[in-house]
Amino acid sequence: MSVINLQNVSVDLPVFEMGGRSLKKRLAGLGRRNRIAEDSDGVVVVRALDDLNLSLQEGDRVGLIGRNGAGKSTLLRVLAGIYPPTSGQIYTSGRIVPLLDISLGMDELSTGRQNVRLRGLLLGMSDAEIRRKTEEISAFTELGDHLDLPLRTYSSGMRLRLAFAVSTAVDADILLLDEVIGVGDASFMKKAEERMLDLHNRAKIVVLASHGHEVIRQMCNKVLWMDRGRIRAFGEVDVIITTYIAEQMSVSVPSS
Ligand SMILES: Nc1ncnc2c1ncn2[C@@H]1O[C@H](COP(=O)(O)OP(=O)(O)OP(=O)(O)O)[C@@H](O)[C@H]1O
């Protein structure tokens, strides 16, 4: 049974380079509305997530929307276990696969095939699972003999093919996606989209952050609207997207 439960989750991200006293004072003086404050150790922090309560069940395909800086990527990182919450509790059950940075863990000096293993291990695949899937992954990349050459000899499109093929070969219970991943040339794009859809359909819970409302309408059955680190609304796709768009058209103050 796959679930995600967040109780009163807040995340403060420290701004380490902000050492100057006067600058600290000025920013801290902006107050909570701007989500910049000083913590108890005197470190300037941005409150990226502010007291989130959320419960997701199997079958939920959640589109994350919100203005720049609203907290979408931070929420995905917290769900992926990359950022620990500063306060509050997170409970998840099921294999979580974050496709947030698909090239993470790949090594320039290792061959394509070796990188399939490295990236696979990082995504939580077992050695046996990687061995079982290596041929299929290799075929999907269409990189042929290049798979035996080091990654440093690959073009950027070839790197993406390899990273995408291995990252989407994993079986996810909970799939976390940040925007739609660009995957090289047009011929590869079509089969990449099909593979992505298949992965999405097999996952029990999906959380997808996107500024593309059409993508969310097609792929999601719920929407979570983030606003300044808080949940503004959670529920029916069309209703929330329509309200969100109407508000964006009527308000044009800069986000903070
Ligand atoms: N490394 C960081 N250090 C300090 N503050 C950060 C860091 N990363 C993000 N933030 C802050 O956290 C808040 C949430 O940012 P986040 O990246 O989660 O927003 P987002 O909704 O994904 O935005 P976008 O649509 O622009 O990608 C913002 O106020 C941002 O300034």
The ligand as an SDF file (V2000), in Angstrom:
LIG
                    3D

 31 33  0  0  0  0  0  0  0  0999 V2000
   19.1830   26.5380   -2.3570 N   0  0  0  0  0  0  0  0  0  0  0  0
   18.3480   27.4390   -1.8590 C   0  0  0  0  0  0  0  0  0  0  0  0
   18.7330   28.2440   -0.8520 N   0  0  0  0  0  0  0  0  0  0  0  0
   17.9020   29.1540   -0.3130 C   0  0  0  0  0  0  0  0  0  0  0  0
   16.6290   29.3370   -0.7270 N   0  0  0  0  0  0  0  0  0  0  0  0
   16.1830   28.5580   -1.7320 C   0  0  0  0  0  0  0  0  0  0  0  0
   17.0060   27.5740   -2.3560 C   0  0  0  0  0  0  0  0  0  0  0  0
   16.2730   26.9450   -3.3090 N   0  0  0  0  0  0  0  0  0  0  0  0
   15.0570   27.5260   -3.2960 C   0  0  0  0  0  0  0  0  0  0  0  0
   14.9860   28.4840   -2.3520 N   0  0  0  0  0  0  0  0  0  0  0  0
   13.8340   29.3140   -2.0040 C   0  0  0  0  0  0  0  0  0  0  0  0
   12.7780   28.4520   -1.6300 O   0  0  0  0  0  0  0  0  0  0  0  0
   11.5480   28.9430   -2.1220 C   0  0  0  0  0  0  0  0  0  0  0  0
   10.8620   27.8380   -2.9120 C   0  0  0  0  0  0  0  0  0  0  0  0
   11.6280   27.5700   -4.0610 O   0  0  0  0  0  0  0  0  0  0  0  0
   11.2740   26.3590   -5.0630 P   0  0  0  0  0  0  0  0  0  0  0  0
   12.4680   26.1330   -5.9330 O   0  0  0  0  0  0  0  0  0  0  0  0
   10.7520   25.2240   -4.2860 O   0  0  0  0  0  0  0  0  0  0  0  0
   10.0850   27.0250   -5.9140 O   0  0  0  0  0  0  0  0  0  0  0  0
    9.3320   26.4850   -7.2070 P   0  0  0  0  0  0  0  0  0  0  0  0
    7.8720   26.5970   -6.9220 O   0  0  0  0  0  0  0  0  0  0  0  0
    9.8470   25.1550   -7.6100 O   0  0  0  0  0  0  0  0  0  0  0  0
    9.7310   27.5960   -8.2790 O   0  0  0  0  0  0  0  0  0  0  0  0
    9.9190   27.5480   -9.8800 P   0  0  0  0  0  0  0  0  0  0  0  0
    8.5430   27.4680  -10.4970 O   0  0  0  0  0  0  0  0  0  0  0  0
   10.5450   28.8620  -10.1500 O   0  0  0  0  0  0  0  0  0  0  0  0
   10.8000   26.3930  -10.2200 O   0  0  0  0  0  0  0  0  0  0  0  0
   11.8550   30.2100   -2.9260 C   0  0  0  0  0  0  0  0  0  0  0  0
   11.5600   31.3220   -2.0830 O   0  0  0  0  0  0  0  0  0  0  0  0
   13.3410   30.1290   -3.1840 C   0  0  0  0  0  0  0  0  0  0  0  0
   13.9210   31.4270   -3.1340 O   0  0  0  0  0  0  0  0  0  0  0  0
  1  2  1  0
  2  3  1  0
  2  7  2  0
  3  4  2  0
  4  5  1  0
  5  6  2  0
  6  7  1  0
  6 10  1  0
  7  8  1  0
  8  9  2  0
  9 10  1  0
 10 11  1  0
 11 12  1  0
 11 30  1  0
 12 13  1  0
 13 14  1  0
 13 28  1  0
 14 15  1  0
 15 16  1  0
 16 17  2  0
 16 18  1  0
 16 19  1  0
 19 20  1  0
 20 21  2  0
 20 22  1  0
 20 23  1  0
 23 24  1  0
 24 25  2  0
 24 26  1  0
 24 27  1  0
 28 29  1  0
 28 30  1  0
 30 31  1  0
M  END
$$$$
